[in-house]
Amino acid sequence: MPRGTARLIPWRRPLLVVRLVGLLALTEMLRSAFFVGYFPLYARSQLGLGASLIGLVTSVHYLTDALAKSGGGWLAERVRMGRVLTASGLVGLLAVSTLPHGPIAWMLLVAGLWGALVSPLWPAILTFISRDSHRGHEARAVTLATALIAPLLGLAMLATGYLARQEPLAAYRYLLLGAGLLALVAMSLAGLEAPAAQRQETYDWRKLFLLMPAAFVQTLSTGVLSPVLFLFIARVDLSVPRLAFLIAVGGGAALLVLAWSGHRADRGEPRRLLVPGLFLAGLGLGGVGVLTLAYGPTWGVLLLSGLLIGVGYGLFFPGWNGLVVRSLPDADRAAAWGVIMTLEALGFAVGPALGGLTWDLFGPAGPFVTGGLLMALVGGYYLWQLGRSASEG
């Protein structure tokens, strides 16, 4: 492949990678739409389940996924990868087809089984993508793959939730259609084998400690907003056009920065992007809470906040992915990546409780300022790490 093309498409087998990314996107869209958009409404209105049981079923699914990620990544490297992907897709179809119609014990069993078989997907597929990338393009390869997935998740959840309120039967039919498509894509990958590690080195597993603070805090700092985001939007009277403007500014800024930062993450020290990315994103996140309450959701406030958050994340994600790829072992990479993803999942699990607490203690700006301070704290940690590396070098 010509060098210029490799810069635009960092993968050696782009069509295969697109299929793998499609499998991840379908999986995440399906379970987000099911557990957040459809199941709570259906279980309450049609089955008469209380919020505690609905929450228990959802928690079992996501907690099983989080805790099984390392073991799932290890399994995907030792069993044919395609078999693991196929099993995940077929269980997704089973869950959507039968979970809403069973007794609570069946719901818990299927939710947990689905979570366990989803768990290998992220570490196994990101490991595959990092090994399938052109030499020196690893951070760009992983960042581009994950960036293709992220915008679809919220859209699937919101669309399904809206449709479930208006036409619950139609919403369920779309979920079944998505589950069927997921199963087909998964079965098309049944013969896939994971690329072999290029080297079998002795790995110092203490290197994982370098990644743990950012792994936990990056999801914790956004998880604090999940229970209060719509409360805040109502409090400051943020209209849909202005919310769309904020999202568009942030997303557009991130995409523009990614074109440069992905290259820098592969060529230089990823922490040099990680540190300013965390500080800028934290400043923007805190600014949304403080400035919007002080001055209202004016176009200027939204523009400034969106730019800070977008540029921050545009620097953070390539820096984070570059640091992960460089720090993890080549052998057993999927298992090690699973450990990091377990911490990410636990951060998002703790975040809502912290968000509700800081709202009650400090008011509507509390969760935003807390998230911003957590990002700045971790940015300071990696700045200290950079200083140590420079002094030792």
FILUMDO-949010 format. One record per atom (N, C-alpha, C): x, y, z. Coordinates in steps of 0.05 Angstrom, whole numbers, plus 32768, in hexadecimal, padded with zeros to 4 digits. Layout:
BEGIN
XYZ...
This chain:
BEGIN
80117FE88000800080008000801280198000800C802D7FEF801C80467FEF801D8053800A8033806180108037806C802A80218080803180198091801D800480A580227FEA809880297FE38081801C7FCB807380227FCB8067803E7FE3805D80467FE6805280617FE0806780767FE7808080717FE2809580847FC4809980887FB5809680727F98809A80747F8A8081807E7F93806A80767F888050807F7F9E8041808D7F9E804180A77FB5803680B67FB5801880B97FA1800A80AD7F9F7FED80B17FA87FDF80987FB47FC7809B7FBD7FB780847FA57FAB80757F907FA380847F797F9680787F607FA680807F5C7FBD80737F477FD0807B7F2B7FC4807A7F257FB380667F0A7FA880647F047F96807B7F187F8680847F147F74809B7F117F8580B47F217F9980B77F1F7FAA80CF7F047FB880D07EFA7FC180B97EE07FCE80B97ECA7FBB80C27ECD7FA180BA7EBA7F8D80C37EBB7F8980E27ED37F8980EC7ED77F8681097ECC7F9E81187ED27FB6810E7EC77FCE811A7EA97FCE81187E9E7FC581017E817FC380FE7E757FB081137E837F9A81197E797F87812D7E787F9581487E8E7FA3814F7E8E7FB281697E787FC7816A7E757FD681547E617FEB81547E457FDF81577E3F7FCA81487E257FBD814A7E207FB381677E347FA681737E317F9C818E7E2B7FB281A17E3B7FC781A17E377FDD81B47E1D7FEC81AF7E167FF081967DFC7FFD81907DE57FEC81997DE77FD281957DD17FC0819C7DCC7FBF81BA7DE27FBC81C97DDD7FB981E67DD77FD481F37DE27FEA81E87DDB800481F27DBD800A81EC7DB5800481D47D99800881CD7D867FF681DD7D8F7FDD81E27D7E7FCA81F17D7C7FD1820E7D937FD4821C7D937FD782397D8C7FF382427D91800782327D8C8023823A7D73802D822D7D6F802782137D59803382047D3F802382067D40800882057D287FF882027D207FE9821C7D327FDA82277D2B7FC8823D7D1F7FD682557D297FED825F7D1D7FF982767CFF800082727CF9800B825A7CDE801282547CCC7FFA82517CD57FE682437CC57FCD823F7CC17FBF825A7CD77FBB82697CD47FAC82827CC27FBA82967CC27FD482967CB07FE282A97C937FE282A07C8F7FE882867C737FEB827D7C667FD082777C757FBC826D7C697FA382647C6C7F8C82797C827F8D82887C887F78829B7C837F8082B87C817F9A82BC7C7C7FA482D77C947FA282E97CAC7FA082DE7CC47F9F82EE7CCB7FBA82FA7CD57FBB83127CDD7FD4831E7CF97FDC83157D007FF5831B7D1A7FFF83127D317FEF831D7D2E7FE483357D447FD583417D4B7FBC83317D367FAD83297D3B7F9583197D457F9C82FD7D3A7FB182F17D437FB982D77D617FC182D87D687FD082ED7D837FD882F17D967FC082F67D8B7FAC83057D9B7F95830B7DA27F8582F27D8F7F8182E07D947F7382C77DA97F8182B77DA77F9C82B57DBA7FAB82A57DD57FAB82B27DD67FAD82CD7DF07FAD82DB7DFE7F9282D87DEF7F7C82D97DFB7F6282D67E097F5F82BB7DFC7F6A82A67E087F69828B7E227F78828A7E217F9182927E397FA282907E4F7F9B82A37E477F9282BB7E5C7F8A82CF7E6A7F7082C67E5A7F5D82BB7E677F4582B17E7A7F4B829A7E727F5C82897E837F6582737E9D7F71827D7E9A7F8382917EB27F91829B7EC57F7D82A87EBB7F6C82B97ECD7F5A82C97ED97F4482B87ECC7F3D82A17ED67F2782907EE87F30827A7EED7F4A82777EFC7F5482607F187F48825E7F277F4782747F427F3C82727F427F1F826B7F317F0F82797F2E7EF382727F247EEF82567F117F00824D7F077EFE82327F1C7F04821D7F2D7F1882227F437F1E82107F577F08820E7F5D7EFC82257F6F7EE582267F647ECE82167F4A7EC882197F3D7EB2820B7F3E7EB681ED7F397ECF81E47F387ED581C87F537ED081BA7F697ED281C97F847ECD81BE7F8B7EAF81BE7F7C7E9F81CD7F837E8381CF7F6F7E7181C17F577E7A81BD7F437E6D81AD7F417E7C81937F397E6F817E7F377E7D81647F257E9681687F307EAD81617F227EC681677F067EC7815A7F037EBC81437EE97EBC81357ED47EAE81457EDB7E9981537EC77E8A81637EBD7E9B81797ECE7EAA81867EC67EBC819C7EB37ED281917EBA7EDD817A7EA97EF2816E7E8E7EE781677E8E7ECF815B7E757EC381537E637EBD816B7E6F7EB281807E5F7EAC81987E537EC581A47E627EDB81A37E577EF481AE7E3F7EFE819D7E417EFC81837E2B7F0581727E127EF481757E167EDA81777DFF7EC8817A7DF17ECC81957E017ED081AA7DF57ED481C57DE77EF081C57DF17F0381B67DE27F1C81B47DC77F1881A87DC57F0881937DAB7F0281877D997EF3819B7DA57EE081A97D957ED181BD7D8B7EE481D37D9B7EF681DC7D937F0881F27D7C7F1B81E97D7F7F2781D27D6A7F3A81C97D507F2A81C47D527F1281BA7D3B7F0281B37D2C7EF881CB7D3A7EF181E17D2D7EE281F77D2E7EF182117D417F0282167D447F0E82317D2B7F1D823A7D1D7F2D82297D067F3C82327CEE7F2A82397CEF7F1182317CD77F0082347CDA7EEA824A7CF17EEA82587CF57ED5826B7CF07EDF82887CF17ECD829B7CEF7ED582B77D097EE382BF7D097EF082D67D207F0082DE7D3A7EF082E07D387ED782E87D507EC682E97D5C7EC282CE7D4B7EBE82B97D557EBB829E7D617ED682947D547EEC829B7D5F7F0682937D7B7F0A829E7D7F7F0382B77D997F0782C47DAE7EF482B77DA67EDB82B27DB87EC882A67DC17ED1828A7DAE7ED882797DB47EE0825E7DC47EFA825D7DBC7F0D826E7DCB7F27826F7DE87F2282777DED7F10828A7E087F0A82927E177EFB827D7E0A7EE8826F7E177ED9825A7E1F7EEB82437E0D7EFD823C7E127F1082267E2A7F22822E7E2A7F2C82467E417F3C824F7E5B7F2D824E7E5B7F1482577E747F0482577E7E7F00823B7E6C7EFC82277E757EF6820C7E7A7F1081FC7E717F2682057E787F4081F97E947F4882027E9C7F40821A7EB47F4982277ECD7F4682167ED17F3182067EEA7F2F81F67EEB7F4281DE7ED57F4D81D67ED47F5B81BC7EE87F7381BC7EE57F8581CF7EF67F9D81CE7F147F9681CF7F1D7F8781E47F3A7F8181E57F447F7181CD7F347F5D81C47F3D7F4D81AE7F3E7F5C81947F297F6C818E7F287F7B81757F3D7F9281747F407FA0818B7F547FB5818B7F707FAA81897F757F9381957F8F7F8581927F937F7E81747F7F7F7281687F807F6B814B7F877F84813B7F797F9A81407F7E7FB381307F9A7FBD81357FA47FBD814D7FBF7FC781537FD47FB681457FCF7F9C81437FE27F8A81357FDF7F8B81177FC87F93810D7FC37F9480F17FCB7FAF80E57FD37FC280F67FD97FDD80EC7FF57FDD80DF7FF97FF180CD80137FF580C280267FFE80D880407FF680D580537FFD80EA8054801B80EE80538023810780548040810D8038804D810B8023803E81078008804981057FF5803E811A80008033812F7FEF802481427FDB803681507FE3804E815A7FD1806081687FBB806981557FC28071813C7FAE807981297F9A806381237FA4804B81207F93803481197F7E802F812F7F86803081487F73802B815E7F61804281627F6B805B81607F5B807381647F458075814E7F4D807081367F39807281207F23805D81237F2B8045812B7F178030812E7F03803781447F0D8041815B7EFA804881717EEA8061816B7EF68073815C7EE7808C81557ED0808681437ED2807081337EBB806981217EA3805E81317EA8805481497E93804781597E84805B816B7E94806D81787E89807D818E7E70808D81867E6E809A816F7E5680AB816A7E3D809A81677E3F808181617E278070815C7E19806881757E278067818B7E1B805B81A47E05806C81AF7E0A808681B37DF5809781BE7DDE809981AB7DE3809A81917DCE809C817D7DBB8084817F7DC6806C81817DB6805381837DA58053819C7DB1805C81B37DA3805C81CC7D8C807081CB7D91808981C27D7C809D81C17D66809681AE7D6D808C81967D59808581827D47806E818C7D53805A81987D43804381A27D31804C81BA7D3C805D81CB7D2C806781E27D14807781D87D18808881C57D02809781BA7CEE808581AC7CF78072819C7CE58061818E7CD6804E81A17CE4804581B67CD7803481CA7CC0804181D87CC2805C81DB7CAC806B81E87C94806D81D47C9A807081BB7C85807581A77C7A805B819C7C8C804981937C84803081867C96801981917C90800F81A97CA17FFA81B57CA57FE181A47C907FD981967C927FC181857CA67FC6816E7CA47FDE81627CB67FE5814C7CD37FE681567CD77FF1816E7CF27FF2817A7CFD7FD6817E7CED7FC481877CF67FA9818C7CFD7F9B81717CED7FA0815D7CF37F9481427D0E7F9E81387D137FB8813C7D2D7FC281337D447FB681437D407FB1815C7D557FA4816C7D5A7F8881627D447F79815C7D487F5E81517D567F5F81377D507F7281267D5E7F75810C7D7B7F7A81117D827F8C81247D9E7F91812A7DAC7F7981357D9E7F6A81467DAA7F5181517DAF7F3D813C7D9D7F3A81297DA17F2881127DB97F3081017DBB7F4A80FC7DD27F5480EC7DEC7F4F80FB7DEC7F5481157E037F4F81257E0C7F3281237DF97F1F81267DFF7F0381247E0B7EFC81097E017F0780F37E0B7F0280D87E287F0C80D57E2D7F2480DF7E487F2F80DD7E5B7F1E80EE7E537F1681067E647F0581177E6A7EEA810A7E567EDE80FE7E5A7EC480F17E6C7EC680D87E6C7EDE80CB7E7E7EE280B47E9B7EE380BD7EA07EE780D67EBC7EE880E17EC47ECF80F07EB47EB980EC7EB87EA180FC7ED47E9580F87EDF7E9780E07EF97E8B80DA7F117E9C80E07F0C7EB480EC7F227EC780F07F347EBD81077F4E7EC081027F627EBB81177F707ED4811E7F767ED881387F847EF081417FA17EF081367FAB7F07812E7FC77F0881257FD97F00813C7FEE7EF1813680017EE8814B80127F00815480197EFF816E802C7F13817880467F11816980527F288164806B7F29815580837F20816680807F23818080967F1C8191808B7F1181AC809A7F0081B880927EF581D380A67F0081E780A07F1881F280B37F24820480AC7F1F822180BF7F23823280B97F23824F80AE7F3E825680967F3E826080887F57826480877F5E8281808D7F778288808B7F8182A3806E7F8B82A7805D7F7B82B480417F8182B7803C7F9A82C880517FA482D5804E7FBD82E480497FD582D1804F7FD282B8804A7FE782A5802C7FEE82A3801C7FDA82AA7FFF7FE082A97FF77FF682BD80067FF982D28000800D82E68001802982DA8012802D82C68014804782B87FFA804E82AB7FEB803A82A27FD3803F82937FBA804182A57FBC803782BD7FA4803482CE7F96804F82D47FA5806482DC7F97807D82E27F85808882CC7F90808982B37F818094829D7F6A808182957F6F806782977F5A805382917F41805782A27F46805B82BC7F30805E82CF7F23807982CD7F33808E82CC7F2880A982CE7F1B80B382B47F2480AA829D7F1880B482847EFB80AC82837EF38095828D7ED7808E828D7EC8809882A67ED7809982BD7ECB80A482D57EC380C182D17ED480D182C37ECE80EE82C07EB780F382AE7EB180E1829C7E9880E4828C7E8180D682987E8680C082A77E7080B282B47E6280C382C97E7080D782D57E6380E882E97E4C80F782DD7E4C80FB82C27E37810B82B67E1E80FA82AF7E2180E082AD7E0B80D082A37DF180D382B27DF180D582CD7DD780D782DA7DCC80F382DB7DDC810782D57DD4812382D97DD4813482BF7DDC812882A97DDF813782907DC5814482887DAF813582877D968140827E7D89815282937D90814D82AD7D88816082C27D95817B82BD7DAF817B82B67DBE819382B17DB381A282997DAD819382847DA3819F826B7D8881AD82717D7781A182817D5E81AE82887D6381C6829A7D7781C482AC7D7C81DA82BF7D8581F382B17D9681F0829D7DA18208828F7D91820E82767D7C81FF82707D6A820382597D7B8202823F7D8A81ED823C7D9B81EA82247D8981DE820E7D8481EE81F97D7381E581E47D8181D181D27D7181C281C27D7C81AE81B17D8F81B9819C7D8981D0818F7D9C81DB817C7DB781E381897DB681ED81A27DCF81F581AF7DDE81DC81B87DD081C881C17DDE81AF81C87DEB81A281AF7DDD81A381997DE8819881807E0181A981787E0081C3817D7E1781D481767E2F81CC81877E2A81C881A17E4081C081B37E4D81A681AA7E3C819281A47E468178819B7E55817A81817E4A818B816E7E57818E81547E72819C81567E7481B081677E8D81BE816B7EA281AB81777E99819C818C7EAC818A81997EB5817381877EA2816781797EA8815181677EB9815B814F7EB2817281447EC2817C812E7EDE818381367EE28190814D7EFD819681577F0D817D815B7F00816981677F0F8150816C7F18814381527F078142813E7F0E813681257F25814581177F24816081187F3A816F810C7F54816A811A7F54816981347F6D816581437F778148813F7F658135813C7F6E811981397F80811581217F7B8124810B7F8B812180F37FA9812580F97FAE8138810C7FCA813E81137FD3812D812B7FC2812B81407FCB811E81597FD0810081557FC080F381447FC580D6813F7FE180D181357FEA80E28122800580E08118801A80E4812E801580F9813E802881008153802A80E98168801380DD816E801380C78182802480B08179802580AA815F8035809481558052809B8153805880B5814E807480BD8149808280C68162807480D08176808180DC818D807980CE81A7807A80DC81BD807280D381D7805580D881DB804480C281DD802780C681DF801F80D781F7802E80D7820D802680E6822480278104821F8036810C820B803781298205801D813281F8800D812081EF7FF2812681E67FDE812181FC7FE3810D820C7FD0810582217FCD811B82367FE38127823D7FE3813B82537FD28154824B7FD9816282357FC88179822D7FAB817182277FA88159821C7F8D815082167F7C814E822F7F87814382447F788140825D7F72815C826A7F86816E82697F82818882757F6D819882657F6E8198824B7F5B81A7823B7F3F819B823D7F3C8181823C7F228174823E7F16817A825A7F278178826F7F1E817E828A7F15819A828D7F2481AD82817F1C81C982827F0281CE82747EFE81C1825C7EE581C5824E7ECE81B9825C7ED281A182697EBC819482777EB481A5828F7EC781AF829E7EC081C182B47EB381DA82AB7EBC81E482947EB181FD82897E9481FA82817E8C81E382777E7081DF82707E5E81E482897E6781D8829F7E5781DB82B87E5781F782C37E6F820382C67E71821D82D37E68823482C17E71823582A87E6B824C82977E4E824B828E7E43823382897E27823282807E14823B82977E1B823482AF7E0A823D82C67E0D825B82CB7E26826582C77E2B828182CC7E20829482B77E23828C829D7E1B829E82877E05829382767DFC827B827B7DE8826F826A7DF4826182537DE5825082457DF08241822E7DF2825382157E03826882177E07827A82017E18826C81EB7E17827781D37E26826B81BD7E44826D81C37E4D828381D07E69828681D67E73827181EA7E63826D81FF7E6A825982147E6B823D82087E57823781F77E57821C81EB7E6E821881D77E75822E81C97E8B822C81B67EA5822781C57EAA823781DA7EC3823381E97EC5821881F67EAF820F82037EAF81F582107EB281DE81FC7EA481E081E57EA681CB81D17EC281C981C57ECF81E081C17EEA81E081B67EFE81D381CA7EFB81DB81E37F0E81D081F77F0A81B281FA7EF181A981FB7EED818C81FE7EF5817D81E57EEE818881CE7EF5817A81B57F13817881B07F21818E81B47F3E818E81B07F4B817C81C57F40817D81DE7F4B816C81F37F49814F81EC7F31814681E47F2E812A81DE7F3C812281C47F3F813681B17F4E813081997F6B812B819E7F76813681B47F91813181BC7F92811881CE7F7E811581E07F7F810081F37F7D80E481E77F6A80DF81D57F6580C481CB7F7D80B981BC7F8A80C781A97FA280BB819D7FB880B781B17FBB80CB81C47FD080C881D87FCB80AF81E97FB280AB81F17FAB809482017FB0807A81F27FA5807981DA7FA9806081CA7FC6805A81C47FD5806F81BE7FF2806B81B98000806181D27FF9806C81E98005806382027FFE804682087FE5803F82047FDC802382097FEB801081F77FEC801681DD7FF9800381CA8016800081D18024801581D98040801381E08045800581FA80328007820D80377FFD8228802F7FE0822C801C7FD6821B80137FBB821E80267FA7821180277F8E821B80387F7A820E802E7F7281F380407F6981E280377F6081C880297F4581CB80357F3381DA80277F1A81E180137F2081F87FFD7F1281F77FE87F16820C7FDD7F32820C7FDE7F4081F57FD57F5C81F57FB77F5E81FA7FA77F4C81F07F8A7F4E81F47F837F4B82117F917F39821F7F8C7F35823C7F937F4E824B7FAB7F5A82457FB37F7282537FA17F8A824C7F987F8B82337F857FA0822C7F6B7F9D823A7F647F84823F7F4B7F7F824E7F4D7F89826B7F647F8882777F687F9382927F627FB182927F6D7FBF827E7F697FDC827C7F4C7FE282777F3F7FD282667F237FD882617F117FD182787F197FBF82897F0A7FBA82A27F0A7FD382B37F217FE082B57F237FF882C57F12800E82B87F128010829E7F01802482917EE4801F82977EDC800682967EC08000829C7EB9800682B97ECB800082CB7EC6800682E87EC5802482ED7ED5803382DE7ED3805082E17EB8805B82D97EAD805082C37E93805982BA7E7D804F82CD7E82803982DB7E6E802E82EE7E6D804083077E85804983107E86805A83287E7C807683237E808080830A7E7B809C83037E5F80A5830A7E49809783037E2F80A183097E2A80A683277E34809583387E30809A83557E3E80B3835E7E5780B883537E6580D0835A7E5880E9834E7E4C80E683367E3E80FC832A7E268105833A7E1680F283427DFF80F883537E078105836D7E1C80FB837A7E25810683937E2F812283907E3F8128837C7E4A814383797E34815783707E20814E83627E09815F835C7DFB816783767DF6815483877DE8815A83A17DF9816C83B37E13816883B37E25817783C57E2C819283BB7E31819583A07E3C81AE83967E2A81BB83817E1481AF837B7E0281BB83677E0781B1834B7DF981BC83377DFA81B2831C7E1681B3830F7E2781C583187E4281C6830C7E5481B183187E4C81A5832F7E5D8192833D7E68817B832C7E57816C831E7E618156830E7E74815E82F87E6F817582EC7E80817E82D67E9C818682E17E9C819582F67EB5819E83027EC58185830D7EB6817283197EC3815A83237ED0814A830C7EC2814782F67ECD813982DF7EE5814782D47EE4816282D27EFB817282C87F13817082DB7F0E817182F57F25816F83087F32815383077F21813E83047F2D812383017F3F812182E97F36812C82D27F47812C82BA7F61813B82BF7F5F815382CB7F77816382D17F8A815482E47F7F814682F77F8F8137830A7F9F812182FC7F92811382EA7FA080FE82DB7FB4810A82C87FAD812182BC7FC0812F82AB7FD9813782BA7FD6813F82D37FED814582E47FFE812D82E97FF1811682ED800080FD82F1801180F682D9800680F882C1801680F282A9802B810782A38026812082AB803A813582A98052812E82BB804C812582D38061811C82E58070810482D9806280F182CD806F80DB82C0808180E482AA807980F8829A808A8102828580A3810E829180A0811D82A780B8812982B480CB811482BE80C080FE82C980D180E882D280E180DC82BB80D280D782A580DF80CA828E80F580DC828380F080F78283810581098278811D8109828A8119810982A58130810982B7814080F082B7813180D982B3813F80BF82B1814E80BC8297814280C98282815080C78268816980D88266
